[in-house]
């Protein structure tokens, strides 16, 4: 294996390590890897034009993910402005036993992600609401985030409409029937996670005081006039996914439903609306709700979009130049022949 074939992988590892240790954006680490890759692959006989064509093909493969994240960046501030997220938090505080919030967060996001087939869509809707509930109950956001992400990944692995799952099956050449036969270890892991989060709930002690949750509910009602109509965008989203509508289209329906509610409420001026869409929603109520109801916006999502585009560009060059396959085959050896489920 030539040094020109190994250098791109080493440069990628070095770029990631430097990004994590020095603290500069991860995208710069990938840019460094791309520059090294372009020079290395050029020495293998590929022209600059061919390499950029390879990279563009890689970017095009990320288009579904880019669209979903872009729409999520639009959806989240709209859900805030429409009052949907505050309404879900209000009703959730009335229904959910916060003393078992960790295991409930895991199970709820697991169920919703299985239905929606997307972890991003799950975390940007019910995930935000559950995090808001955790905030009002005084539960550590770090461990709640762990429960939410763990649950959201369940749908990515098991949902019949999960794009990432279908992509993996296609890449490894597995059928649906073969995938079903390999689920037992994964299901066992899901069960272990549920038990662990239940144990965390049991040993972390009671959550919040008896006065905190009613106080937040009163503030939510005073600021957003909470009623069931505010939940319609979430219903539109879940219904769309249940009817097997593609994730991007379903998110558009949610965006439209949220935008209609924002227009009907009519309590935002154009400047505030544009600022919320670009930089994220901020309540400015002068109450503890300001820390609870905020976020979203395109600015926060641009960094992620840039990272995915760069990673797709690099992956396209590595794949088309056939640099990854020899390395993977050498590392894997004959494990494919030894292991089977």
RODREN-807085 format. One record per residue (C-alpha): x, y, z; residue in one letter; residue number from 1. Coordinates in steps of 0.1 Angstrom, whole numbers, padded with zeros to 4 digits, always signed. Example, Ala and Ser with C-alpha at 12.3 -4.5 7.8 and 13.67 -1.06 7.14 Angstrom:
2
REC       X       Y       Z   tilum   miti
REC   +0123   -0045   +0078       A      1
REC   +0137   -0011   +0071       S      2
REM end
This chain:
341
REC       X       Y       Z   tilum   miti
REC   +0000   +0000   +0000       X      1
REC   +0016   +0033   -0012       X      2
REC   +0021   +0063   +0010       X      3
REC   -0001   +0083   -0013       X      4
REC   -0030   +0060   -0004       X      5
REC   -0023   +0062   +0034       X      6
REC   -0017   +0099   +0037       X      7
REC   -0054   +0110   +0032       X      8
REC   -0065   +0088   +0061       X      9
REC   -0036   +0099   +0083       X     10
REC   -0043   +0136   +0075       X     11
REC   -0080   +0131   +0084       X     12
REC   -0071   +0115   +0117       X     13
REC   -0046   +0143   +0124       X     14
REC   -0071   +0170   +0115       X     15
REC   -0098   +0156   +0138       X     16
REC   -0073   +0152   +0167       X     17
REC   -0060   +0187   +0162       X     18
REC   -0095   +0201   +0161       X     19
REC   -0104   +0183   +0194       X     20
REC   -0072   +0192   +0212       X     21
REC   -0065   +0228   +0200       X     22
REC   -0102   +0237   +0198       X     23
REC   -0105   +0251   +0163       X     24
REC   -0136   +0241   +0142       X     25
REC   -0137   +0205   +0131       X     26
REC   -0145   +0216   +0095       X     27
REC   -0110   +0231   +0093       X     28
REC   -0096   +0197   +0102       X     29
REC   -0115   +0182   +0073       X     30
REC   -0104   +0210   +0050       X     31
REC   -0068   +0201   +0059       X     32
REC   -0075   +0164   +0051       X     33
REC   -0091   +0174   +0017       X     34
REC   -0060   +0194   +0007       X     35
REC   -0037   +0166   +0016       X     36
REC   -0060   +0142   -0003       X     37
REC   -0061   +0163   -0034       X     38
REC   -0023   +0163   -0036       X     39
REC   -0019   +0126   -0028       X     40
REC   -0046   +0115   -0053       X     41
REC   -0031   +0137   -0079       X     42
REC   +0002   +0118   -0076       X     43
REC   -0018   +0086   -0083       X     44
REC   -0027   +0099   -0118       X     45
REC   -0061   +0115   -0112       X     46
REC   -0065   +0151   -0125       X     47
REC   -0078   +0180   -0105       X     48
REC   -0110   +0180   -0126       X     49
REC   -0116   +0143   -0119       X     50
REC   -0111   +0148   -0082       X     51
REC   -0135   +0177   -0079       X     52
REC   -0160   +0155   -0099       X     53
REC   -0155   +0127   -0074       X     54
REC   -0160   +0152   -0045       X     55
REC   -0192   +0166   -0060       X     56
REC   -0206   +0131   -0064       X     57
REC   -0199   +0126   -0027       X     58
REC   -0217   +0159   -0018       X     59
REC   -0247   +0149   -0039       X     60
REC   -0250   +0117   -0018       X     61
REC   -0254   +0138   +0013       X     62
REC   -0283   +0158   -0002       X     63
REC   -0311   +0140   +0018       X     64
REC   -0293   +0147   +0051       X     65
REC   -0286   +0183   +0041       X     66
REC   -0323   +0189   +0032       X     67
REC   -0335   +0174   +0065       X     68
REC   -0311   +0195   +0086       X     69
REC   -0320   +0226   +0066       X     70
REC   -0357   +0221   +0072       X     71
REC   -0351   +0213   +0109       X     72
REC   -0332   +0247   +0111       X     73
REC   -0364   +0264   +0098       X     74
REC   -0388   +0242   +0118       X     75
REC   -0374   +0247   +0154       X     76
REC   -0378   +0285   +0157       X     77
REC   -0412   +0283   +0140       X     78
REC   -0423   +0257   +0166       X     79
REC   -0411   +0281   +0193       X     80
REC   -0429   +0311   +0178       X     81
REC   -0461   +0292   +0172       X     82
REC   -0461   +0280   +0208       X     83
REC   -0460   +0243   +0199       X     84
REC   -0429   +0235   +0220       X     85
REC   -0441   +0255   +0250       X     86
REC   -0475   +0237   +0248       X     87
REC   -0459   +0203   +0246       X     88
REC   -0438   +0212   +0277       X     89
REC   -0469   +0224   +0295       X     90
REC   -0489   +0192   +0288       X     91
REC   -0458   +0170   +0294       X     92
REC   -0453   +0185   +0329       X     93
REC   -0490   +0176   +0336       X     94
REC   -0487   +0140   +0324       X     95
REC   -0451   +0128   +0328       X     96
REC   -0438   +0117   +0362       X     97
REC   -0405   +0136   +0363       X     98
REC   -0391   +0112   +0389       X     99
REC   -0388   +0087   +0360       X    100
REC   -0379   +0112   +0333       X    101
REC   -0347   +0095   +0321       X    102
REC   -0363   +0062   +0313       X    103
REC   -0394   +0079   +0299       X    104
REC   -0373   +0101   +0277       X    105
REC   -0354   +0071   +0264       X    106
REC   -0386   +0051   +0257       X    107
REC   -0406   +0080   +0242       X    108
REC   -0378   +0090   +0218       X    109
REC   -0373   +0054   +0209       X    110
REC   -0410   +0049   +0201       X    111
REC   -0412   +0082   +0182       X    112
REC   -0380   +0077   +0162       X    113
REC   -0392   +0042   +0152       X    114
REC   -0424   +0058   +0139       X    115
REC   -0407   +0088   +0122       X    116
REC   -0376   +0069   +0110       X    117
REC   -0353   +0098   +0118       X    118
REC   -0334   +0107   +0149       X    119
REC   -0330   +0144   +0138       X    120
REC   -0368   +0148   +0134       X    121
REC   -0374   +0131   +0168       X    122
REC   -0348   +0152   +0187       X    123
REC   -0360   +0185   +0171       X    124
REC   -0396   +0179   +0182       X    125
REC   -0403   +0157   +0212       X    126
REC   -0366   +0158   +0222       X    127
REC   -0367   +0196   +0227       X    128
REC   -0399   +0193   +0247       X    129
REC   -0385   +0167   +0270       X    130
REC   -0353   +0187   +0275       X    131
REC   -0375   +0216   +0285       X    132
REC   -0394   +0194   +0310       X    133
REC   -0360   +0184   +0324       X    134
REC   -0350   +0220   +0328       X    135
REC   -0381   +0228   +0348       X    136
REC   -0376   +0198   +0370       X    137
REC   -0340   +0206   +0377       X    138
REC   -0325   +0175   +0362       X    139
REC   -0290   +0174   +0347       X    140
REC   -0293   +0183   +0310       X    141
REC   -0263   +0162   +0302       X    142
REC   -0278   +0129   +0313       X    143
REC   -0312   +0138   +0298       X    144
REC   -0295   +0145   +0265       X    145
REC   -0278   +0110   +0268       X    146
REC   -0312   +0094   +0272       X    147
REC   -0328   +0114   +0243       X    148
REC   -0300   +0106   +0219       X    149
REC   -0299   +0069   +0229       X    150
REC   -0336   +0066   +0223       X    151
REC   -0335   +0085   +0190       X    152
REC   -0309   +0061   +0177       X    153
REC   -0333   +0031   +0183       X    154
REC   -0354   +0043   +0153       X    155
REC   -0323   +0047   +0131       X    156
REC   -0315   +0010   +0138       X    157
REC   -0350   -0006   +0137       X    158
REC   -0374   +0017   +0118       X    159
REC   -0385   +0002   +0085       X    160
REC   -0384   +0037   +0070       X    161
REC   -0351   +0048   +0084       X    162
REC   -0329   +0061   +0055       X    163
REC   -0297   +0054   +0074       X    164
REC   -0307   +0018   +0081       X    165
REC   -0318   +0012   +0045       X    166
REC   -0285   +0027   +0033       X    167
REC   -0265   +0004   +0055       X    168
REC   -0284   -0027   +0043       X    169
REC   -0278   -0017   +0007       X    170
REC   -0241   -0011   +0012       X    171
REC   -0235   -0044   +0030       X    172
REC   -0258   -0064   +0007       X    173
REC   -0283   -0075   +0034       X    174
REC   -0320   -0082   +0029       X    175
REC   -0348   -0072   +0052       X    176
REC   -0351   -0109   +0063       X    177
REC   -0314   -0111   +0072       X    178
REC   -0316   -0079   +0091       X    179
REC   -0345   -0092   +0112       X    180
REC   -0324   -0122   +0121       X    181
REC   -0296   -0101   +0134       X    182
REC   -0317   -0079   +0157       X    183
REC   -0316   -0099   +0189       X    184
REC   -0283   -0085   +0202       X    185
REC   -0294   -0049   +0193       X    186
REC   -0328   -0055   +0211       X    187
REC   -0310   -0068   +0241       X    188
REC   -0289   -0036   +0241       X    189
REC   -0320   -0015   +0240       X    190
REC   -0334   -0034   +0270       X    191
REC   -0301   -0029   +0289       X    192
REC   -0302   +0009   +0282       X    193
REC   -0338   +0011   +0295       X    194
REC   -0329   -0007   +0327       X    195
REC   -0298   +0016   +0332       X    196
REC   -0318   +0048   +0327       X    197
REC   -0344   +0034   +0352       X    198
REC   -0316   +0027   +0377       X    199
REC   -0303   +0063   +0372       X    200
REC   -0339   +0076   +0379       X    201
REC   -0342   +0055   +0411       X    202
REC   -0308   +0065   +0425       X    203
REC   -0307   +0102   +0416       X    204
REC   -0334   +0112   +0441       X    205
REC   -0366   +0132   +0436       X    206
REC   -0366   +0158   +0408       X    207
REC   -0374   +0194   +0414       X    208
REC   -0395   +0210   +0442       X    209
REC   -0433   +0210   +0444       X    210
REC   -0434   +0247   +0436       X    211
REC   -0411   +0248   +0405       X    212
REC   -0432   +0228   +0380       X    213
REC   -0465   +0247   +0387       X    214
REC   -0446   +0280   +0385       X    215
REC   -0433   +0271   +0350       X    216
REC   -0468   +0260   +0339       X    217
REC   -0483   +0293   +0350       X    218
REC   -0455   +0312   +0331       X    219
REC   -0461   +0291   +0300       X    220
REC   -0498   +0298   +0300       X    221
REC   -0493   +0335   +0306       X    222
REC   -0468   +0339   +0277       X    223
REC   -0483   +0315   +0251       X    224
REC   -0520   +0311   +0259       X    225
REC   -0515   +0273   +0258       X    226
REC   -0543   +0252   +0242       X    227
REC   -0545   +0221   +0221       X    228
REC   -0545   +0239   +0188       X    229
REC   -0508   +0248   +0193       X    230
REC   -0500   +0211   +0191       X    231
REC   -0513   +0208   +0155       X    232
REC   -0478   +0212   +0138       X    233
REC   -0466   +0182   +0158       X    234
REC   -0497   +0162   +0149       X    235
REC   -0491   +0171   +0112       X    236
REC   -0455   +0159   +0115       X    237
REC   -0464   +0126   +0132       X    238
REC   -0493   +0119   +0108       X    239
REC   -0471   +0125   +0078       X    240
REC   -0444   +0101   +0090       X    241
REC   -0471   +0075   +0099       X    242
REC   -0484   +0077   +0063       X    243
REC   -0449   +0070   +0051       X    244
REC   -0443   +0105   +0037       X    245
REC   -0406   +0112   +0031       X    246
REC   -0388   +0129   +0059       X    247
REC   -0381   +0161   +0040       X    248
REC   -0417   +0165   +0028       X    249
REC   -0431   +0157   +0063       X    250
REC   -0408   +0184   +0077       X    251
REC   -0421   +0209   +0051       X    252
REC   -0457   +0201   +0062       X    253
REC   -0447   +0208   +0098       X    254
REC   -0431   +0241   +0087       X    255
REC   -0462   +0251   +0069       X    256
REC   -0485   +0242   +0099       X    257
REC   -0462   +0261   +0123       X    258
REC   -0460   +0292   +0099       X    259
REC   -0498   +0293   +0097       X    260
REC   -0501   +0294   +0135       X    261
REC   -0474   +0321   +0137       X    262
REC   -0494   +0342   +0112       X    263
REC   -0527   +0336   +0130       X    264
REC   -0512   +0347   +0163       X    265
REC   -0498   +0378   +0146       X    266
REC   -0479   +0390   +0177       X    267
REC   -0445   +0392   +0160       X    268
REC   -0431   +0420   +0139       X    269
REC   -0412   +0412   +0107       X    270
REC   -0378   +0421   +0122       X    271
REC   -0383   +0397   +0152       X    272
REC   -0395   +0370   +0128       X    273
REC   -0365   +0372   +0105       X    274
REC   -0341   +0374   +0135       X    275
REC   -0357   +0343   +0150       X    276
REC   -0354   +0324   +0118       X    277
REC   -0318   +0333   +0113       X    278
REC   -0304   +0334   +0148       X    279
REC   -0329   +0314   +0168       X    280
REC   -0359   +0323   +0189       X    281
REC   -0355   +0343   +0221       X    282
REC   -0385   +0350   +0243       X    283
REC   -0374   +0381   +0261       X    284
REC   -0400   +0378   +0289       X    285
REC   -0378   +0386   +0318       X    286
REC   -0388   +0353   +0335       X    287
REC   -0371   +0319   +0339       X    288
REC   -0388   +0309   +0306       X    289
REC   -0361   +0328   +0287       X    290
REC   -0337   +0299   +0294       X    291
REC   -0363   +0273   +0286       X    292
REC   -0379   +0285   +0254       X    293
REC   -0351   +0295   +0230       X    294
REC   -0330   +0281   +0202       X    295
REC   -0331   +0270   +0166       X    296
REC   -0323   +0292   +0136       X    297
REC   -0302   +0288   +0105       X    298
REC   -0270   +0302   +0120       X    299
REC   -0268   +0273   +0144       X    300
REC   -0273   +0247   +0116       X    301
REC   -0248   +0262   +0091       X    302
REC   -0218   +0248   +0108       X    303
REC   -0233   +0213   +0107       X    304
REC   -0243   +0217   +0071       X    305
REC   -0207   +0229   +0062       X    306
REC   -0192   +0199   +0080       X    307
REC   -0214   +0174   +0062       X    308
REC   -0207   +0190   +0028       X    309
REC   -0169   +0188   +0034       X    310
REC   -0171   +0153   +0047       X    311
REC   -0191   +0142   +0017       X    312
REC   -0166   +0159   -0006       X    313
REC   -0137   +0141   +0010       X    314
REC   -0156   +0108   +0011       X    315
REC   -0164   +0111   -0026       X    316
REC   -0127   +0114   -0035       X    317
REC   -0116   +0086   -0013       X    318
REC   -0143   +0062   -0026       X    319
REC   -0139   +0070   -0063       X    320
REC   -0101   +0068   -0061       X    321
REC   -0105   +0034   -0043       X    322
REC   -0084   +0044   -0013       X    323
REC   -0108   +0032   +0014       X    324
REC   -0115   -0004   +0003       X    325
REC   -0079   -0017   +0004       X    326
REC   -0075   -0002   +0039       X    327
REC   -0107   -0017   +0052       X    328
REC   -0100   -0051   +0037       X    329
REC   -0065   -0051   +0053       X    330
REC   -0079   -0041   +0087       X    331
REC   -0108   -0066   +0086       X    332
REC   -0088   -0095   +0073       X    333
REC   -0109   -0126   +0071       X    334
REC   -0134   -0116   +0098       X    335
REC   -0162   -0117   +0072       X    336
REC   -0156   -0155   +0069       X    337
REC   -0154   -0161   +0106       X    338
REC   -0183   -0142   +0120       X    339
REC   -0219   -0147   +0113       X    340
REC   -0251   -0142   +0132       X    341
REM end
